[in-house]
């Protein structure tokens, strides 16, 4: 279905320009400039459950509005639904472009502190939701699940033997033997994907967040560690200064957990999610999967090595 027709389904006309948004591995995202303003048009991944998306949206939109927290506000289509289905069976949604600043690493100490404060405010807002969200991606941050999938790839026929790395595979097995149980951490409503490109700044403060499809019951330390990972530009880390600034901001704004507690808990969680992501990149690379885009030849294997072989600072 042409872009103009899809936009018309959401009552957006007078299209001036369209472009594909960079980044993101799940949805196909287009930026639409129209006479009435700028919009985001997304084709959802076919495995996404739109009923869960809609239910979760009904839960977080109210509390975000009440606190003035910015988030993508979906437009209703002609039939009243926020999802429009095209002739190929794909669901699309649309929302006004959120004006603000998406920062890139490295961040100044002041912005890191503000980032930590913003995460704490976000978690406090989510805690007011009238019911728990349903996970659109069950098993997100479940390292044991990704390991089982990795072992299935090794035992399957699609694995490319020439790409396998015996050293990495030995490291993966040793790390899995020592992996701590993380189930006790998962007791809060969290964003689930707190990379910097999902955090919206205005005037040096966090004003909202993007991509709430991953909202779920989880661990605040995972959200903090995931944000730290995206702040760490050299693949190792997190650097002490980066970690301390962000954690201090979180603790000061939260009032529910101390800086000392976070400093004790976050490093192990950081190690686990980096290992988990490296495992997923490696599994994707040796199976020819398409979960992560191959930005250039060997990109996925390079990312796997960066994440799996890290020197602690």
N, C-alpha and C positions, 0 to 999 in steps of 0.2 A: 504494500500500500504506500503510495507516495507520501512524503513528509507533509505536504500541504493538506492532504486529506486527513491524515492523522491529527494534525493540529486543529482542523475544522471540527473534528469530533469533540474537541474540548472548547469549542467556540473561540478559537484563536485564528484570526485571519490576517491578511496583509503581511505575509512572510517576506522579510527583507533579505535575510541571510541565515544560513545554517552551517554548523561545523561540528565535527566529532570531538567530544571532550577526551582529553588524555587521562591515562591512569584508570584504575579500576579493572577488576578481572571477571566480574560477574555479569553486570548489565551493560548493554550497549547504550551509550548516553550521547545525546545531541544537544547542543546549545542553539536555541532558536531566537533570532532577533526578529521581532514583529513590530508593526506600527504601534501596538499597545504596550510594548515593553519587551523584556528579555525573559525567556523561559527555558526550562530544562525538560526534555522529552526523553524518556527511558523505555527501552524494550527490556522486559524482565526475563531473567533466565528461566527456561521452561520448567525447571524443577522447583521453582519458588511457589509456595502455596499462597495464593492471593487472599484466601480467606483468613489465614493467620496474619498476613500483612495488614489486612483491613482491621482485624480485631486489635492488634497491637497499636495501630494508629489511633484507634478510638480511645485507647488507654493513655497513651503518652501525650496526645495533642492537647487534651484538656489541661493537664498539669503544666505543660510547657507554656500554654497561653496564659495561664494564671500568673506565672512568674516572669513573663516576658522573655522566655528563652526561645531563641530562634531555631527553627527547624523547617524542612521542606513541607509546605502546606499544599496538599494535593488538590488539583482541580477536578471537579465533577464533569463527566462526559455527558453527552446528550441524553443517554438513557439513565442518568442519575448515578451510575457507578463511577468510581475513580479509576477503573481499569477498562481499557478499550481493547477488544480482541481483533487482530487483523486477519486477513484471508489465509495466512499460513498457520494460524492458531496461537501466535505470540500475543502476550498481554503487554500493553503500553500504559504508562502513566505520565502525567505532566504537572509541573508546578512552577510558580514564578521563581526566577533566579534570585538567590539570596545574596544581597550585596554585603560585602565584607572583605576581610583579608584572610587569605590562606597562606600561612607562613611556611617557609622552608628552613630546614636545618642548615647551619647551626643557629640556635636562638640565643639571644642575650640572656644573662642571668635574670633580668627583670621580666622578660617574656616567659622564661621557664617557670618562674615563680607564679606568674599570672596563669600560665597553663595549668599548673597544679591546682590553683584556686578554682579555675573553671571546671576541672574534672570533679572536684569535691561538690561544687554547686550543682552540677549535672546529676551526680549520684543522689544528692539530697532531693532534687526535684523528682527523679524517678521513684524514689522511695515513697512518694505520695500517690503513686498510681493506685487506682481503686482495686486492681487485681493484678496478678502476675502475668507477664507476657508469655506467649507461646513461642518457643524457639523455632524460627524459620529455618535455621541451619542446625538441626540436632547434632550434638557431638562437636560443636565448635570449641576449640581449645581442649578437646579430649585427646590427649597424646596417645593413650593406649589404642584408641580407635584408629588414628592415623598409622600407628605402627602395624596394626592388623592388616590394614589396606596395603601397606608397603610389603608385608610378607606375602600377601596374595599376588602382588605384582611379581615378586621374585619367583614364585612358584608357577606363574602363568606363562603363556606363549608369546605375549607381546613385549616382554622385556628384551632390551637390546644389550646383549652380552658385551659388545665392544665398548659401551659407555659405562659399564659398571666399574666401580672403584673399590677394590678390596679393603683399602685403608679406611675409607669412609664407612663401609659396611661393618667393619670390626668396631669402629668407634660408636656406631649406632647401637650395636648389641651391648656394648659395655655401658653406655648411657642408660639404656632401657633397664638394665639390671639394678641400677641405683636410683631410678626415678621415684620420687616421693609421691604418696597419695595426695591428690589435690582436691578431693571431693569436699573436705571440710571447709574449704575456702569459698565455695559457691553458695553464698547465702544472701546476695544482694541483687538488685536489678542493675545491670550494667549495659554499656553501649555495645561492647563486643569487638569493636574495630576502631580504636582510638588513635589511629595514625594522624599525623599533623594535617594531612589533606582533608580530614573529616572534621577539623576543629576550626570554627569561625571566630576570628578576632575582629573587634572594632575598638579603635582608639587604645590599643595596647591591652585590652581585656578580652577574655573569652566571652562571646555573646550568644553562642549557640553551637550546634553541631549538625553535620550532614550525615546521610546514609544511616538511618536508624533501622534498617532492615535486620541488623544483627542484634537488636536489643533482646535481652534474655536474662534469666537468673544466672548469676555467675559470681566472679570474684573481683572486688574492687582492685586488688593487687594486680590482677591480669590486665585491667584497663590501664592502670598506672604503668605497668611494665611495658605494655604494648606501645604506649605513648613514648616512653623513654627509648624504646627501640627505634622509633622513627626520628627521634632527636639525635641519635648517635650516628654520625656520618661516616665513621671509619670501620664499621662492621663488628668491632669488638665491644668493649664497654659493658654497662654504661659508665662513662667517665664519672668520677666521684663528684665533680662540680655540677655536672648536668643533673645527676640523680639527686643531689642534696638540694638544689634550688627548687626542682619540681616537687619533691617530697615535702619540703618545708612549706611551700604554697598550699599543697593539699591538706597537710595537717592543720595549718592555721585556719583555713576556711572550713574544714570539716567539724572540728570540735568533738568528733566521735572516736578518733584514733590518733595516737601520738606520733610525733616524728620518729621517736626511738623505735616504736613498733613497726613502722613502715620500713625503716632502715634495716630492721632485722628480717622482715618477711619478703620484701620486694626483690632483692637480688636472686634468691632461689627461683622465684616465679619468672624473673627475666631470663634466667638460664633455660628454664623449661620451655618458654614460648619461642625462644630463639632456636632451640633444638627442634621443637615441633615444626616450625616453619622450614628449617633446613631439611628436615626429613621429608616434608611435603614437596619441596623443590626437587630433591634428589629422586623421589619416586616419580615425579612428573617427567624429569629429564630422561630416566632410563626406560620409561614406558612410552615415550612419545605422546604423553598426555597433553591436554590443552587447558588445564586449570590455570596455569601461569603462562603469560605470553612470552615467546622467545624473542626478546627485543633485538638481539643480534645472535649469531651462531655461538652456542656455548653459554648463553646468559644464565639459563636455569642451573646448569652445573656449577657455574661460578658462584651464584647466590647460595647454592647448597653448601659449598666449601666455606664461604664467608661465615655462614651461620653455624655450621657444625664444628668448624675448627676456629675457635676464638681464644685469644689470650685474655684472661681476667686481669683487669687493671687494679 
